[in-house]
Amino acid sequence: MRKILATFILAATLAGCATPTVFRDPATGQVAQCNATTPGIFPIIAQYEITNCSQAYAKMGWQQQ
């Protein structure tokens, strides 16, 4: 039981590592934010989603804020 609780606490703590990323289109000034849709108990998947979103905006020429 203690291992399960420790694992849950660790996962909840690491969930804060998947912070949103904000991008701005230099041509129009439009702003967009990359967020994770995965629940916080899966921080690795959440960070993967944000990374993919960030790469897509970077390819379009948007600048990270």
N, C-alpha and C positions, 0 to 999 in steps of 0.2 A: 504494500500500500504506500509506503514511503517513497519508493522508486517512482510510482505513478504520479504522486503529488510533486515530487522534485522535477520530473520531466515536464509536467504541466506548467509549473512555475518558470522553468527555464524557457520553455516555448513562448510563454506570455511575455517574458522579459525581452527575448530576442525579437519579438514582433515589432518593437519600436525601431528596429534597424531598417525597416522597409519604409523610409520616409518618402513622401510624394516629391516629384520633381516638376518644376515650373519652366515652361518654354515660352518664348516670345518670337513672333514672326517679325523680322526686321522691316519687311516691306509694308505691312499693314498695321503693326502694333498689336495685333491680336494676341491674347495670352491663352495658353492651355496648360493643364496640369495632368501629369501622369500619376494615377493612383492604382493601388492594387485592389482587385475585387475578391481576392482569396481571404478567408478569415485569418485573423492574426495568429492562430495557432500553427500556421504553416508559413513561417517567415521566409524560407528559402524560395518557395513558390511565389510569394508576394513580391520579393525582390526581383525575381525573374520577369514577372509581368511588368514591373516598372522599368526594368532595363530594356525590354523589348519595345515598350512605348517610347522611351527616350531615344532609342536608336532610330525609330521611325521618324520622329520629329527632327532629329539631327540630319537625316538624309534629305529631308525637305528644305533644309537650310534654316530651320528655326534655331534660335540661340537660347542656351540654358541660362536661367536667371539665378 
